[in-house]
Amino acid sequence: MRIIGLTGSIGMGKSTTAAMFREHGIPVYDADAAVHDLYDVGGAAVAPVGEAFPGVVQGGAVDRELLRQQVLGDPEALKRLNAIVHPLVGLDRQTFFADAQAKGADMVVLDIPLLYETGGDARMDAVVVVSAPADMQRERVLARPGMTPERLDAILAQQIADAEKRARAHYVVDTGRGLDHARSEVTEIVNALRARADAAPGPGSVEAQTEPGH
């Protein structure tokens, strides 16, 4: 079973692209959704996160906005948070793998926003980066409730630049050219992955890119 990493900076259309992989019958693991569950009432991360970051637990759940205020722009705080959350997500992901394997899946997609930032790409058989023009990205994100230009800039400062992600990717999906184009690219990627089931082209190789990454 091949493990495909799906990533991209904020506002690039990653969730929409993940749904397109599901259309091909490929199981998709949503890391952000897993974290939401861990932070929710009864979630395994509530107690340890509340202890490490006093005041962020409200009504039995982690208030993500209060937590964000404590970790944004503070690398040490973010490191402490990751040390709590990443092992818990890892356990949840193992359950997902076991279920997918039991169902005979030939590949799975791991939807991980900070895949490159955390070094997770080293454990993938291939990485798909979702991308769009910077002006479109900004327009999409600033349309979200509560988002401000300052907050967006702070988020982007913690993420590897889109150009670098594209250069390191095995495959790139451009959501800036419309859903039909993106869906067509996903289909090409799935077909290519299945055709090369016994090969693993390296990042940046011409053979591996649906769209130039350089």
Buried (B, 14 or more C-beta within 10 A) or exposed (E): EBBBBBBBBBBBBBBBBBEBBEEBEBBBBBBEEBBBBBBEEEBBBBEBBBEBBEEBBEEEBBBEEEBEBBBBEEEEBBEBBBEBBEEBBEEBBEEBBEEBEEEEBEBBBBBBBBBBBBEBBEEBBBBBBBBBBBEBBBEBBEEEEEBEEEBBEEBBEBBBEBEEBBBBBBBBBBBBBEEEEBBBBBBBBBEBBEEBEEEEBEBBEEEBBBBEBE
